[in-house]
Amino acid sequence: MVMVIIVVMSQILDTQQHVRLVFPLLGDNNFGPGHQRMSDQLKETALWWIVSGREKAPQSDSEEPSDVQVYDKWLCKCFRITAKIRNAMEPHICGQYASEAYAKDPKALWDKLAEGYQEALGLEVYYFCRSLFDCTLDAHRTVAKYLHEIDRIIECLREAEEIIKASEKTFYLLNVLPATWREWGDLQATIIKPD
């Protein structure tokens, strides 16, 4: 009896598309990559068209069995999308998007999530730009750690759709060097010609 149940469960799982998330949960500091990975996940599982708005809700007030079946199938997709998006969030973020209205309208959830993060990231652009000026070699002890921090801040700005050009990165790298490095920095500024 147990063997039969295991075989049946195996067959059910084989016929359904189960894709385990293999990327970090959407958190306070990874919206850009998290958003992209989730959109890729939804595209891979053929659920993206609902979130993008291309696939609209079928008629829901019809009594025709075929119409009811089509609507139920669409609603099931909505539930799956909402669950996938929420399950890919850290708990404190998921709680902000717990409204059951999103279960029938995952596009609204997706749009609200993007809107909230774009607003938050927009406020952080100033903070990250300021962080580039405040980042110093002295504070990071090694050149490798200093370069890593500059790259991390530039990546945060990129996620907030603020692009730092190579020439600007060179400026930030050379401008905040300690006074003992100033002569070397000035020499490098004349030699380095970023693309």
C-alpha positions in Angstrom: 0.0 0.0 0.0 2.8 2.4 0.9 4.7 1.6 -2.2 1.6 2.4 -4.3 1.3 5.8 -2.6 4.9 6.6 -3.3 4.6 5.6 -6.9 1.5 7.7 -7.4 3.1 10.7 -5.6 6.2 10.3 -7.8 4.0 10.3 -10.9 2.2 13.4 -9.8 5.4 15.3 -9.0 6.8 14.2 -12.4 3.8 15.7 -14.3 3.9 19.0 -12.4 6.4 21.8 -12.9 8.2 22.1 -9.6 11.2 24.4 -9.8 13.0 25.0 -6.5 14.3 28.5 -6.0 18.1 28.4 -6.0 18.7 32.1 -5.4 18.8 34.2 -2.2 15.5 35.5 -0.9 14.5 39.0 -1.9 15.8 41.2 0.9 16.4 44.8 1.7 19.7 44.9 -0.3 19.2 42.7 -3.4 16.1 43.9 -5.2 17.7 44.3 -8.6 19.1 40.8 -8.9 16.2 39.3 -7.0 13.6 40.9 -9.3 15.5 39.8 -12.4 15.8 36.2 -11.1 12.1 36.0 -10.2 11.1 37.3 -13.6 13.3 34.7 -15.2 11.7 32.1 -12.9 8.2 33.1 -14.0 9.2 33.1 -17.6 10.8 29.7 -17.3 7.6 28.2 -15.8 5.3 30.0 -18.4 3.7 32.3 -15.8 5.3 35.6 -16.9 2.4 36.6 -19.3 0.0 37.2 -16.4 2.6 39.3 -14.4 3.5 41.3 -17.5 -0.1 42.1 -18.2 -0.1 40.4 -21.6 -2.4 37.6 -20.5 -5.7 39.1 -19.1 -8.2 37.4 -16.8 -10.9 35.4 -18.7 -14.5 36.1 -18.2 -15.4 35.1 -14.6 -19.2 35.6 -14.5 -20.1 33.0 -17.1 -22.1 29.9 -16.1 -20.7 27.9 -19.0 -18.7 24.9 -17.7 -15.9 25.5 -20.3 -15.7 29.2 -19.3 -15.6 28.3 -15.6 -12.9 25.8 -16.3 -10.8 28.3 -18.2 -11.2 30.9 -15.4 -10.3 28.4 -12.7 -7.2 27.4 -14.6 -6.2 31.0 -14.9 -6.9 31.6 -11.2 -4.8 28.6 -10.3 -1.9 30.2 -12.3 -2.4 33.5 -10.3 -2.2 31.6 -7.0 1.0 29.9 -8.1 2.5 33.2 -9.2 1.6 35.0 -6.0 3.0 32.0 -3.9 6.2 32.0 -5.9 6.8 35.7 -5.5 5.9 35.7 -1.8 8.0 32.6 -1.1 11.0 34.3 -2.6 10.8 37.1 -0.1 12.4 37.4 3.3 9.6 37.2 6.0 9.7 40.8 7.0 9.1 41.9 3.4 6.5 39.2 2.6 4.4 40.5 5.5 4.1 43.9 3.7 2.5 42.1 0.7 0.1 39.8 2.5 -3.2 41.1 1.1 -5.3 38.3 -0.3 -6.3 40.7 -3.2 -2.9 39.9 -4.7 -3.8 36.2 -5.0 -6.2 37.0 -7.8 -4.0 39.8 -9.2 -0.3 38.9 -9.1 0.4 41.7 -11.6 -0.6 44.2 -8.9 1.7 42.5 -6.4 4.6 42.6 -8.9 4.0 46.3 -9.7 3.6 47.3 -6.1 6.8 45.4 -5.1 8.7 47.2 -7.9 7.2 50.6 -7.0 8.1 50.2 -3.4 11.7 49.2 -4.1 12.3 51.8 -6.7 11.1 54.5 -4.3 13.3 53.1 -1.5 16.3 52.8 -3.9 15.7 56.3 -5.2 16.1 57.6 -1.6 19.3 55.6 -1.2 21.0 57.0 -4.3 22.1 60.0 -2.3 23.4 57.8 0.4 25.4 55.6 -2.0 26.9 58.6 -3.8 27.9 60.0 -0.5 29.4 56.7 0.4 31.6 56.8 -2.6 33.1 60.1 -1.4 33.4 58.8 2.1 35.1 55.5 1.2 38.8 55.7 1.9 41.8 53.4 1.6 42.7 54.2 5.2 39.3 52.9 6.4 39.7 49.5 4.6 43.3 48.7 5.4 44.1 47.0 2.1 43.7 48.0 -1.5 41.7 44.8 -2.2 39.2 45.6 0.5 39.0 49.3 -0.7 38.4 48.2 -4.3 35.8 45.7 -3.2 33.9 48.4 -1.3 34.0 50.8 -4.2 32.6 48.0 -6.5 29.9 47.1 -4.0 28.7 50.7 -3.7 28.7 51.1 -7.5 26.7 47.9 -7.8 24.2 49.3 -5.3 23.9 52.4 -7.4 23.5 50.3 -10.6 20.6 48.5 -8.9 19.0 51.9 -8.2 19.5 52.6 -11.9 22.2 55.2 -11.3 25.1 54.2 -13.6 28.7 55.2 -12.6 30.9 55.5 -15.7 34.4 54.1 -15.8 35.8 57.7 -15.7 33.8 58.5 -12.6 34.9 55.3 -10.9 38.5 56.3 -11.7 37.8 59.7 -10.1 36.4 58.1 -6.9 39.3 55.6 -6.7 42.0 58.2 -7.1 40.4 61.2 -5.4 40.1 59.7 -1.9 43.6 58.2 -1.6 45.6 59.3 1.4 47.8 62.3 1.1 50.9 60.0 1.0 49.5 58.5 -2.3 48.5 61.9 -3.8 51.5 62.1 -6.2 51.0 58.6 -7.4 47.2 59.3 -7.8 47.9 62.4 -9.9 50.3 60.5 -12.1 47.7 57.7 -12.6 45.0 60.2 -13.4 47.1 61.4 -16.4 47.9 57.8 -17.5 44.5 56.1 -17.0 42.1 56.7 -19.9 38.9 54.8 -19.1 36.7 53.8 -22.0 
